[in-house]
Amino acid sequence: MNVQVIERDGEPEYAVLPWADYQALLQAAGKRPEAAPTPQDVDAPKALSELSALREAKGLSRDELARAVGISPHYLGMIESGERQPDAAILRALAWVLGISGWQA
């Protein structure tokens, strides 16, 4: 298994692994494998105006969501306020953490 470990302040924080290895881990844990997120799942940033409401509905603070996605709370605030447009990777991460299959208009 090829795993990349990302550290923050010298402590392991994230593990990144190939999709096939992730799927094998899900199966070993008795969970159904998942389909990879596709661009059409997350490319419609129209509902970014609803991002803070989606976050709050999940009971997440800005700090918690930002940490889960791997961005700063300040940057997440800028996305929520419409000051910044996230790239596709951040959109995928937001959709994943918030448990949505895509952005709705």
Residue pairs with C-beta under 8 A, 6 or more apart in sequence:
1 17
1 18
1 21
2 17
2 18
2 21
3 15
3 16
3 17
3 21
4 15
4 16
4 17
5 12
5 14
5 15
5 16
6 12
6 13
6 14
6 15
6 16
6 70
7 13
14 70
17 25
19 36
23 33
23 34
26 32
26 33
26 34
27 33
37 92
37 95
37 96
39 88
40 102
41 92
41 95
41 101
41 102
42 88
42 91
42 92
42 94
42 95
42 102
42 103
43 88
43 91
43 102
43 103
44 102
44 103
44 104
44 105
45 85
45 86
45 91
45 103
46 103
46 104
46 105
47 54
47 103
47 104
47 105
48 79
48 80
48 82
48 85
48 86
48 103
49 82
51 79
51 80
51 94
52 62
52 80
54 98
54 100
55 61
55 62
55 65
55 80
55 98
58 65
58 98
58 99
60 68
60 97
62 73
62 76
62 77
62 80
63 73
65 76
65 94
65 97
65 98
66 72
66 73
66 75
66 76
67 73
68 93
68 97
69 76
69 90
69 93
69 94
69 97
70 93
71 90
75 84
78 84
79 85
79 86
79 90
86 94
91 103
95 101
95 102
95 103
